[in-house]
Amino acid sequence: MKKLFKEPFFHFIIIGIALFFLYGLVNKGTDTKNTIIINDFDLDNITSSFEMQWKRDPTEQELQSIINQNIKQEIFYQEALKMNLDHNDEIIKRRLSQKMQFLSNDIAALSEPTDEVLKTYYKENFEKYLTPTTYSLYQITFSPDKRKDNYKDAIETLKQFPEASFEEMQPWGDKLPFSYYFEEANANELGLQLGSKFRDALETQEINNWTGPVPSGFGFHLVYITNKTPPQLPGYEKVKNEVIRNYEYDNQNETNELIYQELKKQYDIQFDIKSKDFDPKYVEYLENEFNN
């Protein structure tokens, strides 16, 4: 959130937020907070909806998240009503809440980021743009469908032929519908073909040696990595369009959250929970959590 305040167009956001308080400035005769009450009926509806969807009770963390979303929706709904966004519109609360969020999205888009801002974002988030590791490797597979103990067979083969040539090693594996040799295949491609376990295990394997066994969804593998190219950072211009998309997405989320937190300060969130199913201490915790 802090970096948002450093952006050169932050004043546009401030102007935008001021729109949300226009009604309050016109009607400043009252200084009392609005009140939102979450009662047993609300919680029953929340938990019932969760149970219907997930076939289980929500955890405390999940319940807190759902309550927060409902409070956020109610705040945006009431602010939308104040701004008369429901005029000649029969759409329900959720739609009105979405309208408020659309307005905050517009605020986030008031000014396009400069190239300097984008380059700074690119440097601060470089890990998003790193290319995956690429490998050139040979592999043979020991399938559980064709062997009594495929792991043991892989171990014994490696012990027996630690320095075998590629041609000598190939016949000891089982025939499966993928390549014996992969050339400059990136880690993501290997993950799609052989699974994430195989892809992740390659990170710790030595190069220019037969190593393993390496697990996959097809069994166990012995691999010989001839070349490994670590992740590379493409030049800014090559990924500029992706940087713009990511920046706009992150900036929109930060702006939406900023607006929500400012609006939330105008509300007193109360929990009128009498059900024995909820620990009073947890209810007290929720009140403190949502009013801070």
Buried (B, 14 or more C-beta within 10 A) or exposed (E): EEEBEEBEBBEBBEEBBEBBBEBEEEEEEEEEEBEBEBEBEBBEEBBEEBEEEEEEEBEEEBBBEBBBEBBBBBBBBBBBBBBEBBEEEEEEBEBBBBBBBEBBBEBBBEBEBEEEBBBBBBEEEEEEBEBBBBBBBBBBBBBEEEBEEBBEBBBEBBEEBEEBEEEEBBEBBBEBEEEBEBEEBBBBBBBEBBBBEBBEBBEEBEBEEBBBBBBBEBBBBBBBBBEBEEEEBBEBEEBBEEBBEBBBEBBBEBBBBBBBEEBBEBBEBBBEBEEEEBEEEBBEBBBEEBBE
